[in-house]
């Protein structure tokens, strides 16, 4: 596997953003940022995860790649492991897949899958809140848009508030082989696969008339 050089102007890396870390390199309040983990010149996050969300963040020096990854009109898939309160039934999962209304605008069709077993994830440094009278469970939710805190709002809308949220993949790029706080450069093959995935998503997202609803890339 050939990795992109750290000096490459098209360098892209994958990073497992830990819980309680901002998706930026600076913060005036002294909170933990990307700078605590990544020391590479000229590289910027292509999108974000909220402070209380975890998982995959892509960073790159390439302006076009960053712009495409953050373009809300490109229906590029993002997959999330979501620990929720309660056990979603078929109806709740179907509603997530069909779309739920957030501020009067329905979400795009999604994929929702109940997981039989909890995913193999490291423990969160701050445990989730637990209610003894209500069980919790895990689902995998794959979206092609990124409105503000969209995953949390969607699960709450179907009666299952999010307890923990971990983004596991962006297109063909996944967390595999990383742990919280770890990063690695994409290989030339992974980089080419990501570019191809974005191109295919752009083509399939192009509407016959008008444009799809715009949304911000921060669904966590």
N, C-alpha and C positions, 0 to 999 in steps of 0.2 A: 504494500500500500504506500503510495507516494503522497506525502503531505505537502500542502502549500507552504512555501517558504515564509518565515515570519517577516521577511522584508518585502514580500510580494505586495504590489499595490492593490491586488484583488483579494488579499487575505480575508478569509472568513473563519471564524471560530465558533464552536459551540461551548456553552457554559451552563453549568447547573447552578442557577441562582438559588442560594439558600433562603430560608425563611428570614424575615426581618432585615432584608438587604434591599436598598433602593436600586432601581434599574437605571442609575445615572452614575457619573464619575465624581460628582461633587455634591455637597450638601452643607448648607449654612448652619444646620442644627447639630452637626457632629454625629449624625447617624451613619451606620455602615453602608458603604457604596461599592460599586464595581471596582473602584480603585484599590480596595482592600484585597482584591483577588487577581486583578489583571493589570499588568504593566507593559502595555504595548502602545507605541505612538500611533496617532492618527486613526484609531479604531473606535467605532461608535455602535451603540446598540441599534439593531433593526427592529424596533418595537419595544415593548416593555411588559413586565409583569408587576403587579402591585406588590407592595412591601410584604403583605401577608400571604402571598402566593409563592410557589416554588417551581423549580424545574427549568426547562430548556429556554435559553435566550441565545439568539444568534447575534454576533457582532461582526462588522466588516469595515474595510477601508473603501470598498467599492461603492460609490454613490448610487449607481444604477441599481445594484443589487439591494442596497438598503431601501431605496425608494420603492422598488417593486415589492419587497417584503412588507412594507408599511402601507401599500396602496389598498384602500378599502374596496376598490372596485374589482380587484383580482381575488376571486374566490379560492384562495389557497388554503388547504386544510391544516388545521391545528388540532392536535388530540390531547385531551386532558384526563388525568385520573382524578376522580372527584369522590371524596368521602362525604356522604350526606347523612343527615338525620333521618331515621326511619328506613324502610325498605321499599323503594319505588316499585309499583306494580306495572303491569302492561300498559294501563291507561296513562300513567305518568310518563313512561318512556315514550309512548306514542305521541304525547303532547310535545315533548322535547324535540322529537324528530320532525313533527309537522311544523313547529314554530309556536312561540308564545308571544303575546303582545307586551312590549316594553315601551312605556310612554306612548302608547297608541300605534306603534309600528311593529308588525310581526317580525320575528327573527327568521332568518333563512332556514330552509330545511337542514337538519343535522342528522348525525348518527348517534344513537344512544344504546348502550349495552350494559346490562347488569352483570357484574363480575361475581362469579361463584365464590372465589377465594380472594382475600385482600392481596393487592399487589406487593411485591417484595421491595419495600422502600425503607430507607433509614428512618429512625424515629425523629420526629420533629423536636427541636430543642424546647419549644413551649407546647406542652400537650394540648390536644383539642379539649373543648369542654365536653363533659360526659353527663348525660342524664340517665340515671339508673332505670327509669321507667320506659325509656325510648331506645331501641337498638339503633345501630348505625350500619351502613353498608357502603360499598364502592360501586361506582359506575364509570364507564369510559364514554366521554362525550367528545365528538369530533365536529368542529365548527368550520365554516368558511367565511366568517366575518369576525370582527373584534370590537364590539361596542364596549363602552366603559363598564367593567365588572360584569360582563355579560353572563358568564357561567354562573356566578353566584345569584344573579337576578333570575336566571332561567330556572334553576333548581328551586329557588324560593317560590317562584310563581306556580310550581306544580306541587308545592307542599313539602319539599324536602330541602331545607336549608343546607348550604355547603359548610362542612366542618374543616376540611383540608382540601387544597387544590394544588396539583402538581402537573405542569405541562410536560408531556412525555415526548412529543414530536412536533416538528414543523415540516410539513411535506415529507420527504424521505429521510430527513435528518432527525435522529433520536438521541435520547440520553444514554444509550447503551455504552457501558464502559466507564461512565463518569460517576462521581459521588458529589455531594453538595460542596460547592466551592471549587470544583475541578473544571478545567477547560482544556480543549485540544483544538488544533487547527483542523479544518476539513481537509480530507484527502482530495486530490485532483478528481477522483471519481465521484466522491460525495458532492463536490462543488458543481461538477457537470450535471449530476442528477438533480440537484436543487434548481439550477437554471432551467433545466428541461421541465421540471415539475411546475415552476412558475409560468413558463410559456404555455403549457397545457392548460393550466388553471385560467390564464388570461383568455385563451381561446374559448374555453367552455363557459366562461362567465360573461362573455360578450352578448348582450341582449339584442334581440331583433329590433326593438324600438326603445329609445330612452336608455337610462342607465339604472343599475341596481342601487338600492339604498346604500348610502355611505355610512361608514361606522369607524370608530377609532380602534386601533389595534391594542387594546388593553382589556381583553375579556376576562382576565383573572381578577 
